[in-house]
Amino acid sequence: MGTSNPERPQAPALSGSAHGPAMDNAHHSQGAVYSPDPVRRALLTSLLAASAVSVIPPAFAAPAADAAHDAFLSASQILTGHSSLDPEQASLLYNALIADDAQFADGVQTLAKILDQRKIDLLQLQHALDNEHSPVAALPRKIVTAWYTGIVGEGEKARCITYETALMNVVVNDKLQPPSYCYGAPGSWVEKPA
């Protein structure tokens, strides 16, 4: 017969318990859930940081891009003399001008400020910018050329962005159709118009 200390209760053995091995496994698995795993935490933290970084820059870049696009539209309305320009065509031309010249966004914002603040007569604008050797002197020509011809870039870099809706065709569309389009059957041009 063994002696036991009545003041000190005996703890169950670690290898097993009165409830069986299933309870031991449940007890151990519960402990594993709550124990921090530094590798897992580092992985989750880096994944969250990477996903946040991929979302944050566009959110900060959007106002600057919107400001440059708005400046382009404003300058375009003044330079072309058309207060209602097609927004989809404006976006196409703007994106092509940005791709053609990395400094275009900054330059068009400067040009829009000049047009707004100085109120230069449009007939004198290009002459004034050229005489001042302004860094934005080339932009009025680029913008007007893009809107009227639908072409952005020069030489081998020239790209046709729009044709039918280029302003050179729009301003005469009540009498003329864009050339090189066939609006009838072959040879229909020989018939006398009605």
C-alpha positions in Angstrom: 0.0 0.0 0.0 1.3 3.3 -0.9 1.3 6.3 1.1 -0.3 9.4 -0.2 -0.2 12.9 1.1 -3.8 13.9 1.9 -2.9 17.6 1.5 -1.6 17.3 -2.0 -3.9 15.9 -4.7 -2.2 13.8 -7.4 -2.3 15.0 -11.0 -3.1 12.6 -13.7 -0.2 11.2 -15.7 0.8 13.1 -18.9 0.8 10.0 -21.1 -2.9 9.5 -20.7 -5.9 10.8 -18.8 -9.0 9.5 -17.3 -10.9 10.6 -20.4 -8.7 8.7 -23.0 -6.4 9.5 -25.9 -9.1 11.4 -27.9 -9.4 14.1 -25.2 -5.6 14.3 -25.0 -5.4 15.0 -28.8 -8.2 17.6 -28.6 -6.4 19.2 -25.6 -3.1 19.4 -27.5 -4.7 20.6 -30.8 -6.5 23.4 -28.9 -3.2 24.5 -27.6 -1.7 24.5 -31.1 -4.4 26.8 -32.4 -3.6 29.5 -29.8 0.2 29.3 -30.0 1.6 31.9 -32.3 3.6 30.7 -35.3 6.1 33.4 -36.3 6.7 32.0 -39.8 3.0 32.0 -40.5 2.5 35.5 -39.1 5.4 36.8 -41.2 3.9 35.2 -44.4 0.5 36.6 -43.7 1.9 40.0 -42.9 4.0 40.1 -46.2 1.0 39.0 -48.2 -1.2 41.7 -46.7 1.4 44.3 -47.3 1.9 43.2 -50.9 -1.8 43.4 -51.6 -2.1 46.8 -49.9 0.8 48.2 -52.0 -0.8 47.0 -55.2 -4.0 48.9 -54.3 -2.6 52.1 -52.7 -0.6 53.7 -55.6 -3.5 53.9 -58.1 -5.6 55.5 -55.4 -2.9 58.2 -54.9 -2.2 58.5 -58.6 -5.8 59.0 -59.6 -6.2 62.6 -58.6 -3.1 63.7 -60.5 -4.1 61.8 -63.6 -7.6 63.2 -63.4 -6.2 66.7 -63.0 -4.0 66.3 -66.1 -6.9 64.8 -68.1 -9.2 67.7 -67.0 -6.5 70.2 -68.0 -6.2 68.5 -71.4 -9.9 68.7 -71.9 -10.0 72.4 -70.8 -7.1 73.4 -73.0 -8.6 71.4 -75.9 -11.9 73.2 -75.7 -10.1 76.6 -75.8 -7.6 75.7 -78.5 -10.1 74.0 -80.8 -13.0 76.5 -80.2 -15.3 73.6 -79.5 -16.9 73.6 -76.0 -18.4 70.1 -76.4 -15.8 67.6 -77.3 -16.4 63.8 -77.2 -15.1 62.6 -73.8 -14.3 59.1 -75.2 -12.3 60.6 -78.0 -10.6 63.0 -75.5 -9.5 60.0 -73.5 -8.1 58.2 -76.5 -6.2 61.3 -77.7 -4.9 62.1 -74.2 -3.7 58.5 -73.6 -1.9 58.6 -77.0 -0.3 62.0 -76.3 0.9 60.6 -72.9 2.4 57.6 -74.5 4.1 59.8 -77.1 5.5 62.3 -74.6 6.1 61.3 -70.9 6.1 65.0 -69.9 2.8 65.7 -71.5 0.7 65.5 -68.3 2.8 68.1 -66.5 3.0 70.3 -69.6 -0.7 70.3 -70.3 -1.5 71.4 -66.8 1.0 74.3 -67.2 -0.6 75.2 -70.5 -4.1 75.1 -69.0 -2.9 77.5 -66.2 -1.4 79.9 -68.8 -4.6 79.8 -70.9 -6.7 80.5 -67.8 -4.6 83.1 -66.1 -3.2 85.1 -69.0 -6.2 85.1 -71.3 -4.0 85.4 -74.3 -5.8 85.9 -77.7 -5.7 82.5 -79.5 -4.3 84.2 -82.6 -1.4 85.5 -80.6 -0.9 82.4 -78.3 1.5 80.4 -80.3 3.5 83.5 -81.2 3.7 84.5 -77.5 4.8 81.0 -76.4 7.4 80.8 -79.1 8.9 84.2 -78.3 9.0 83.4 -74.6 10.8 80.1 -75.4 8.2 78.5 -73.2 8.7 74.8 -72.4 5.0 74.2 -73.4 5.3 76.0 -76.8 4.9 72.8 -78.7 1.8 71.6 -76.9 -0.9 73.8 -78.6 0.2 72.5 -82.0 0.2 68.9 -80.7 -3.2 69.2 -79.2 -4.9 70.9 -82.2 -3.2 68.5 -84.6 -4.4 65.5 -82.6 -8.0 66.8 -82.4 -8.3 67.9 -86.1 -6.4 65.2 -87.9 -6.8 62.3 -85.3 -3.1 61.6 -85.6 -0.6 61.6 -82.7 3.1 61.6 -83.2 5.3 62.4 -86.2 7.1 60.4 -88.9 7.4 56.7 -88.1 5.9 57.2 -84.7 2.6 58.7 -86.1 -0.5 56.8 -85.1 -4.0 57.3 -86.3 -6.2 57.5 -83.2 -9.4 58.5 -84.9 -10.6 59.2 -88.4 -14.3 59.8 -88.9 -14.6 61.8 -85.7 -11.5 63.9 -86.2 -12.6 67.5 -86.1 -11.5 68.1 -89.8 -14.2 65.7 -90.8 -16.7 66.7 -88.1 -16.8 70.4 -89.0 -17.7 69.7 -92.7 -19.9 66.6 -92.1 -23.1 68.4 -93.1 -21.8 68.6 -96.7 -18.9 66.1 -97.0 -18.1 62.6 -96.0 -14.6 61.6 -95.0 -12.7 60.6 -98.1 -11.8 57.0 -98.9 -15.1 55.6 -97.7 -17.4 54.0 -100.3 -21.0 54.7 -99.5 -22.5 52.8 -102.4 -21.9 49.9 -104.6 -18.8 50.0 -106.8 -19.3 52.4 -109.7 -22.2 54.2 -108.0 -20.4 57.5 -108.3 -21.1 57.5 -112.1 -24.9 57.9 -111.4 -26.2 61.5 -111.3 -27.1 62.4 -107.7 -30.9 62.8 -107.1 
